[in-house]
Amino acid sequence: MVGFIAVIILGIGLIVLNITIVPQAEAYVIERLGAYLDTWNVGVHIKIPLMDRVAGRVPLKEQVIDFPPYPVITKDNVTIQIDTVLYYHITDPKDYTYGVADPFLAIENLTITTLRNIIGDLELDETLTSRDVINIKMTTVLDSATELWGIKIKRLEVKNIMPPAEIQDAMEKQMKAERERRESIIRAEGEKRAAILVAEGRKESAILNAEAEKRSAILHAEAKKESTIREAEGESESILKIQQATADGLKMIKEAAPDNSVISIKSLEALAKVADGKATKIIIPSEIQNLAGLAISLSEIVNKDEDGAKRRKLT
């Protein structure tokens, strides 16, 4: 009885010890009696004691390998150092476990070989400016080679390309000269642009000044024209008023029907006004001359009457 219980306890212990829990993002490769049996994914699994064993624990997450710099020779015989970084993940745990002895070493050696082949077809200048092309070619070649190992190459990135020191110095000098040249070009373009803007500003200012002067001349001419028109209108209106006054005066004279004596007196008044002027020669109408003679005769008659009166008083 005791032995039976011991066997039961031993059996339960063996079962508990052979319960296997596969965690997330991992896969277990199981062998039975040394041969591949199955691939266990996440969950609880039970091995058969003394028969089954875990041959490999395979991570399924994407992984990264940062390779150290490798010396490679370009097409123009320049030795450069290139360091790369590789991103991959395992797609088939069985092939990964049994396909290659050391997957990391295999990937590293394959990367070095592929990199040297690709860089060997490029010159230094092409290498420095063709990182994207290198990345695509490397990824394609490595992914095709590692497919048999259950590995998927996601991408390979060239981190850094380091030429020899003397070439780096020459490149730095060239880059400095290029920067200075570009700076000179940008400065010249800026000065040219500034000169163009100044010239355009002066041109615009000259146009505005000319337009202002033209506008001023037009306004001045319009003002002068308006003034001349107003003066002419004023003179015309004055002449019309004088003519109207003259006409009104003639009309009044005509309506008054003056006799010859009134006309003669008015003529004498007009002659007196003319005589007050600075004219050196005066032409007197015959009618006024007769009237003047009449005035002299009347004056003599008046004087004679006054002399006779005085003599009568004395006698």
C-alpha positions as CSV (number, residue, x, y, z in Angstrom):
1,M,0.0,0.0,0.0
2,V,2.8,2.4,0.9
3,G,4.6,1.5,-2.3
4,F,1.5,2.3,-4.4
5,I,1.1,5.7,-2.8
6,A,4.7,6.4,-3.4
7,V,4.4,5.5,-7.1
8,I,1.4,7.8,-7.4
9,I,3.2,10.6,-5.7
10,L,6.2,10.0,-7.9
11,G,4.0,10.0,-11.0
12,I,2.3,13.3,-10.0
13,G,5.7,14.8,-9.4
14,L,7.0,13.8,-12.8
15,I,3.9,15.2,-14.4
16,V,4.3,18.5,-12.6
17,L,7.9,18.7,-13.4
18,N,7.2,18.1,-17.1
19,I,4.5,20.8,-17.4
20,T,6.0,23.5,-19.7
21,I,4.6,27.0,-20.1
22,V,5.6,28.8,-23.3
23,P,5.7,32.6,-22.8
24,Q,4.5,35.2,-25.2
25,A,6.7,36.0,-28.2
26,E,8.7,32.7,-27.9
27,A,8.5,29.3,-29.4
28,Y,9.9,26.0,-28.1
29,V,11.3,23.3,-30.4
30,I,10.5,19.9,-29.0
31,E,12.5,16.7,-29.6
32,R,11.4,13.1,-28.7
33,L,14.1,10.6,-28.4
34,G,16.5,13.0,-30.2
35,A,14.3,13.7,-33.2
36,Y,12.2,16.8,-34.0
37,L,8.7,16.4,-32.7
38,D,6.9,19.7,-32.7
39,T,7.1,23.5,-32.2
40,W,5.2,24.7,-29.2
41,N,3.8,28.3,-29.2
42,V,2.5,30.3,-26.2
43,G,0.5,28.3,-23.7
44,V,0.7,25.2,-21.4
45,H,2.3,22.0,-22.7
46,I,3.2,18.6,-21.1
47,K,6.3,16.6,-22.0
48,I,6.6,12.9,-21.7
49,P,9.2,12.3,-19.0
50,L,12.5,10.9,-20.2
51,M,11.4,11.1,-23.8
52,D,10.7,14.7,-24.7
53,R,13.0,17.6,-24.3
54,V,13.1,21.3,-25.3
55,A,15.8,21.5,-28.0
56,G,15.6,25.2,-28.5
57,R,13.9,28.3,-27.1
58,V,13.4,30.7,-30.1
59,P,12.5,34.4,-29.6
60,L,9.9,35.6,-32.1
61,K,10.4,39.3,-31.5
62,E,12.3,41.5,-34.0
63,Q,15.9,41.7,-33.1
64,V,18.8,44.0,-33.9
65,I,22.5,43.2,-34.6
66,D,24.9,46.2,-34.5
67,F,28.0,45.1,-36.5
68,P,31.3,46.7,-35.8
69,P,33.1,48.7,-38.7
70,Y,34.4,46.5,-41.5
71,P,37.2,47.5,-43.9
72,V,36.1,47.4,-47.5
73,I,37.8,48.5,-50.7
74,T,36.0,50.6,-53.3
75,K,36.3,50.4,-57.0
76,D,38.9,53.1,-57.1
77,N,41.0,51.3,-54.5
78,V,40.2,53.3,-51.5
79,T,39.9,51.4,-48.2
80,I,37.0,52.7,-46.1
81,Q,35.4,51.5,-42.8
82,I,31.6,50.8,-42.8
83,D,29.5,49.9,-39.9
84,T,26.0,48.6,-40.3
85,V,23.0,47.6,-38.2
86,L,20.7,44.7,-39.1
87,Y,17.0,44.2,-38.2
88,Y,15.5,40.7,-38.4
89,H,13.0,38.3,-36.9
90,I,12.6,34.5,-36.9
91,T,9.8,33.1,-39.0
92,D,10.4,29.4,-38.6
93,P,11.8,28.1,-35.3
94,K,12.5,24.6,-36.7
95,D,14.7,25.9,-39.6
96,Y,16.3,28.4,-37.2
97,T,17.2,25.6,-34.8
98,Y,18.4,23.1,-37.4
99,G,19.3,25.2,-40.4
100,V,22.6,26.7,-39.3
101,A,24.9,26.0,-36.3
102,D,25.5,29.7,-35.3
103,P,22.9,32.0,-36.9
104,F,24.5,35.2,-35.7
105,L,28.0,34.3,-36.9
106,A,26.5,33.2,-40.2
107,I,24.6,36.5,-40.7
108,E,27.7,38.5,-39.8
109,N,29.9,36.7,-42.3
110,L,27.2,36.9,-45.0
111,T,26.9,40.7,-44.3
112,I,30.6,41.3,-44.6
113,T,30.8,39.3,-47.9
114,T,27.8,41.0,-49.4
115,L,29.0,44.4,-48.3
116,R,32.4,44.0,-49.9
117,N,30.9,42.8,-53.2
118,I,28.6,45.7,-53.4
119,I,31.1,48.4,-52.4
120,G,33.7,46.9,-54.7
121,D,31.5,47.9,-57.7
122,L,31.2,51.5,-56.5
123,E,33.7,54.4,-56.4
124,L,34.3,56.4,-53.3
125,D,32.0,59.3,-54.3
126,E,29.2,56.8,-55.3
127,T,29.6,55.0,-52.0
128,L,29.2,58.2,-50.0
129,T,26.1,59.3,-51.9
130,S,24.4,55.9,-52.4
131,R,23.5,54.7,-49.0
132,D,19.9,54.0,-49.9
133,V,21.0,51.9,-52.9
134,I,23.5,50.0,-50.7
135,N,20.8,49.4,-48.0
136,I,18.3,48.0,-50.6
137,K,20.9,45.7,-52.2
138,M,22.2,44.4,-48.9
139,T,18.7,43.7,-47.6
140,T,17.6,41.8,-50.7
141,V,20.8,39.6,-50.8
142,L,20.7,38.8,-47.1
143,D,17.0,38.1,-47.0
144,S,17.3,35.6,-49.9
145,A,20.2,33.8,-48.2
146,T,18.7,33.6,-44.7
147,E,15.3,32.4,-45.8
148,L,16.6,28.8,-45.5
149,W,17.5,29.5,-41.9
150,G,14.0,30.6,-40.9
151,I,15.1,34.2,-40.6
152,K,13.5,37.2,-42.3
153,I,15.8,40.2,-42.8
154,K,13.7,43.3,-42.3
155,R,16.3,45.9,-43.3
156,L,19.9,46.7,-43.1
157,E,21.1,50.3,-42.5
158,V,24.6,51.7,-43.2
159,K,25.3,53.7,-40.1
160,N,28.6,55.3,-41.1
161,I,31.1,55.4,-43.9
162,M,34.6,56.5,-42.8
163,P,37.3,57.1,-45.5
164,P,41.0,57.3,-44.6
165,A,42.2,60.4,-42.6
166,E,43.9,62.1,-45.6
167,I,40.8,61.7,-47.7
168,Q,38.6,63.0,-44.9
169,D,40.9,66.1,-44.7
170,A,40.7,66.6,-48.4
171,M,36.9,66.2,-48.3
172,E,36.6,68.6,-45.4
173,K,38.6,71.2,-47.3
174,Q,36.5,70.6,-50.4
175,M,33.3,70.9,-48.4
176,K,34.7,74.1,-46.8
177,A,35.5,75.5,-50.2
178,E,32.1,74.5,-51.5
179,R,30.4,76.2,-48.5
180,E,32.4,79.3,-49.1
181,R,31.6,79.2,-52.8
182,R,27.9,78.8,-52.1
183,E,28.1,81.5,-49.5
184,S,29.7,83.8,-52.1
185,I,27.0,82.9,-54.6
186,I,24.3,83.5,-52.0
187,R,25.9,86.8,-51.0
188,A,26.2,87.9,-54.6
189,E,22.6,86.9,-55.3
190,G,21.6,88.8,-52.2
191,E,23.5,91.9,-53.3
192,K,22.1,91.6,-56.8
193,R,18.6,91.2,-55.4
194,A,19.2,94.2,-53.2
195,A,20.4,96.3,-56.1
196,I,17.4,95.2,-58.2
197,L,15.1,96.2,-55.3
198,V,16.8,99.6,-54.9
199,A,16.6,100.2,-58.7
200,E,13.0,99.1,-58.7
201,G,12.4,101.4,-55.7
202,R,14.1,104.3,-57.5
203,K,12.2,103.6,-60.7
204,E,8.9,103.4,-58.8
205,S,9.8,106.7,-57.0
206,A,10.7,108.4,-60.3
207,I,7.4,107.2,-61.8
208,L,5.5,108.4,-58.7
209,N,7.3,111.8,-58.9
210,A,6.6,112.1,-62.6
211,E,3.0,111.2,-62.0
212,A,2.8,113.7,-59.2
213,E,4.4,116.4,-61.3
214,K,2.1,115.5,-64.2
215,R,-0.9,115.6,-61.9
216,S,0.3,118.9,-60.5
217,A,0.8,120.4,-64.0
218,I,-2.7,119.2,-65.0
219,L,-4.2,120.7,-61.9
220,H,-2.3,123.9,-62.4
221,A,-3.4,124.1,-66.1
222,E,-6.9,123.3,-65.1
223,A,-6.8,126.0,-62.4
224,K,-5.3,128.5,-64.8
225,K,-7.9,127.5,-67.4
226,E,-10.7,127.9,-64.8
227,S,-9.2,131.3,-63.8
228,T,-9.1,132.4,-67.4
229,I,-12.6,131.3,-68.0
230,R,-13.8,133.0,-64.9
231,E,-11.9,136.2,-65.9
232,A,-13.4,136.1,-69.4
233,E,-16.8,135.5,-67.9
234,G,-16.3,138.4,-65.6
235,E,-15.2,140.7,-68.3
236,S,-18.0,139.5,-70.6
237,E,-20.5,140.1,-67.8
238,S,-19.0,143.5,-67.1
239,I,-19.2,144.5,-70.8
240,L,-22.8,143.2,-70.9
241,K,-23.7,145.3,-67.8
242,I,-22.0,148.4,-69.3
243,Q,-23.8,147.9,-72.6
244,Q,-27.0,147.3,-70.7
245,A,-26.4,150.4,-68.6
246,T,-25.7,152.4,-71.8
247,A,-28.7,151.0,-73.5
248,D,-30.8,151.9,-70.4
249,G,-29.3,155.4,-70.4
250,L,-30.0,155.9,-74.1
251,K,-33.5,154.6,-73.5
252,M,-34.1,157.0,-70.7
253,I,-32.6,159.9,-72.7
254,K,-34.9,159.0,-75.6
255,E,-37.9,158.8,-73.4
256,A,-37.0,162.2,-71.8
257,A,-36.7,163.8,-75.3
258,P,-34.1,166.4,-74.5
259,D,-33.8,169.6,-76.6
260,N,-30.7,171.0,-78.3
261,S,-29.6,173.1,-75.4
262,V,-29.5,170.2,-73.1
263,I,-27.6,168.2,-75.6
264,S,-25.1,171.1,-76.1
265,I,-24.6,171.5,-72.3
266,K,-23.9,167.8,-72.0
267,S,-21.5,168.0,-74.9
268,L,-19.7,170.9,-73.1
269,E,-19.5,168.8,-69.9
270,A,-18.0,165.9,-71.9
271,L,-15.5,168.4,-73.5
272,A,-14.5,169.6,-70.1
273,K,-13.7,166.1,-69.0
274,V,-11.7,165.4,-72.1
275,A,-9.8,168.7,-71.6
276,D,-8.8,167.6,-68.1
277,G,-6.9,164.6,-69.5
278,K,-3.3,164.5,-70.7
279,A,-4.1,164.6,-74.4
280,T,-2.1,167.2,-76.4
281,K,-4.6,167.5,-79.2
282,I,-8.4,167.7,-78.9
283,I,-10.8,167.6,-81.9
284,I,-13.9,169.7,-81.2
285,P,-17.1,168.9,-83.2
286,S,-18.5,171.8,-85.2
287,E,-21.7,171.7,-83.2
288,I,-19.8,172.3,-80.0
289,Q,-17.7,175.1,-81.7
290,N,-20.9,176.9,-82.6
291,L,-22.1,176.4,-79.1
292,A,-18.9,177.9,-77.7
293,G,-19.2,180.9,-80.0
294,L,-22.8,181.4,-78.7
295,A,-21.5,181.3,-75.2
296,I,-18.9,184.0,-75.9
297,S,-21.5,186.2,-77.5
298,L,-23.8,185.8,-74.6
299,S,-20.9,186.7,-72.3
300,E,-20.2,189.9,-74.2
301,I,-23.8,190.9,-74.1
302,V,-23.9,190.3,-70.4
303,N,-20.8,192.4,-69.9
304,K,-22.2,195.3,-72.0
305,D,-25.3,195.4,-69.9
306,E,-23.3,195.5,-66.7
307,D,-21.2,198.5,-68.1
308,G,-24.2,200.4,-69.1
309,A,-25.8,200.0,-65.8
310,K,-22.7,201.3,-64.1
311,R,-22.6,204.4,-66.3
312,R,-26.2,205.2,-65.6
313,K,-25.5,205.0,-61.9
314,L,-22.6,207.5,-62.3
315,T,-24.8,210.0,-64.2
